[in-house]
Amino acid sequence: MNKQITMSTIDYKSYFDKAISYQEYLQNFQDEMALGDQSNFAQYLPQNWQRQSRLDRKFKLREDLKDAIKQLSKNQHWLVITEHWCGDASQINPIINKLAEESAGKVHLRFIYRDEDTTLIDQHLTDGRSRSIPILLQFDEGFNLLNSYGPRPEEAQKLVMSLLAKGEDYNIPVHTWYAKDKQQSLQSDLLKLLS
């Protein structure tokens, strides 16, 4: 019988302690791509890697967001539930990483894979039913949950839900949306998390 876990019984620190850095995440991503067709998700990986790498190299955070992260009064722990095959993660994870880097050590960022242990994601379901990712969990220094964010900016989420309701694929439309939005909505959402 499955025991229902409440948020208060989750040891978030244990998940954070076994999570990995962004650099380890990138290395694992490359290692999975090197498997080629042996990876169950081979068809998604090259394009996601390309998106993520482009953002890692070229993306610049807005000044208001840089200012907000520098004004954090206390250290925080951020844990991102993610997977390499996730297209939204390839658009969002690099921005979260850049923001953590801008924090001058105030934000300790780690990444954890959704599918290795679904107990964590099952406490942060989208609309109470979907294991959508990425999900950013924001904790204080004592690993008390402050906020959660994800799996994508609100406007993109509305687009996805609308297409799913019609039985249509959302992959191309949502990435077209990201291309037009240029991570502005995501940055506005992250700014709200910091205020």
N, C-alpha and C positions, 0 to 999 in steps of 0.2 A: 504494500500500500504506500502510495506517495504521500509524504508528509508535507503539508503546506508550510513554507518558510516565510516568516514575516521579516520585514526589513530590519527590525531591531535585533534579529538573531543572526544576521549576516556579519561575519567578521571581515569587514572591508579591508582591514590592514593585511590580512593573510593573502587576499587577492592581489593587493598592491605589491606585496613583498615578492610574489612569484611572477609578477608582470615584468615586461622587458622595456628597455629604452627604445627611443625612436631609431637609433642607429642599428640596434639589434633587429628591430622590426623590418628595416630596409634590407638588412643582410638576409633575413629569413625570406623576404619577398624575392630577392634575387635567386636564392637557393631553390625556391619553389619553381621559379620560371625556368631554371636550368633543368628541371625534371622533364620539361617538354610535355608530351602527351601522357606521361605517367601521372601528371597532376590531374585530379578530377576537374579542375577549374582552368585548364590550359587556355581555353578560348578567351577568357576574360583578362588574364594576367598581363599580356604585353601592353594593351591599351591603358589599363589602370596604371601600370608602371610609367608609361609615357606621360599620362596626366600628372601623376604625383611628382615625377622628376621635374617636369616643367614648372610646377608650382614651387617646388623646393628651390630651384635655381632662380626663378624670375620674380616671384610674387613679393610685393612690398606691402606691409601692414599700413593701415591708415594711422595718421598721427594721433587722433583721438583715442584709438585703441592702445597704441604704444604708451600714451600718457596714463591711461587708466590702469594698465598692468603695472606700471612703475609705482603707482600710488597705493598698491595693496599694502595694508598695514601689518598683516600677518601672513606667514607662509601658508601655502595650500598644497594639497596633493590632488592631482588630476589623473584619473584612470579612464582610458578610452577602450571600450569594448569594440573590437573590429575584426576584419578578415581581409586578406589580400584580394580576394575575388570581388569585393564590394566596390562598385563604381562610386557610390557616395563617399566612401572612405577615402578613395583616391583624390577626391575634391576637397575634403574637409581635414583629414589628418595633417597635411602639410601646414595648414593655416594654424591649427591648434599648436603644432610644434613650434612654429615661428613665434607665436604669442608667448609660449613658455620660455623660449630662449630670450625674449625681450624682457622677461620678468627679473632679470639679474639674480636668479637663484631663488626667488620667492615661490615659484611654481615648480613642484617636483612632478614631472610628467612620466607616465608609464602606459604601456599598451598591453592588452590581454586579448587572447583569441576567444571569440564567442563560442565556437564549437568544441573547445577542449573541455569545458565544464559549463553546461547551460544553466546551472543554478543561479549564477549572477545575472545573466540576461533575463531570466524568467522573473526576476524582481523588478525589471525595468522594461517591460513590454510596451511597445507603441500601441496606443489605444487599448491597452489591457489585453491584447491578443497576439501581437506580431513581434517576432524576434528581430526586428529591423535594426540595422547598424549603419554607421557608428553611433555609439552612445557615449557621451562624455559625462563622467561622474566627478563632481567637484566636492572635495572634502576640506575641512579645516585641519589643523595640525594634529588633532586627536582622532582623525578619521570619522568625524561626524559628517553625514551627508548634508551638504549645503544646497546643491542643485544638481539636476541632471538635464542634459541637452541632447537632442538628436531625434531622429536619425538624419534630418536635413532641415534647412531653413523652412519656415512655415509656408511660404509661397510655393516652394518646390514640393513640399508635402501635399499641399492641396492639389497640385497638378498630378502627382502620382496617384493619389486617392481617386481623383476624377477619372483618370485613364483606367485604373483597375476596376472601377465600378462599371465601366463600359466593356470590360474584358479585353482591353488593349494593352500592348506592351508599352512600358514607360521609359525604357532605357535611352533611346535616342532623344525623345522630347525632354527628359530631365537633364541630360548632358548639354543639350542645346540651351536650356534655361541657364545652367551654370555658366556656359560660355558668354551669354549675354549679360548675366548678373555680375560676372567678374568677382565673385566672392564678397560683394558688398553686403548682401543680406546676412551672410554668415558672420561677417565682422560686426554688423549691428547687433546680432543676437549675442555674440560673445561680449560685446560692450555691456549689454544688459546684465549678463551673468556677473560681470565685475562690479556692477553698481549696487 
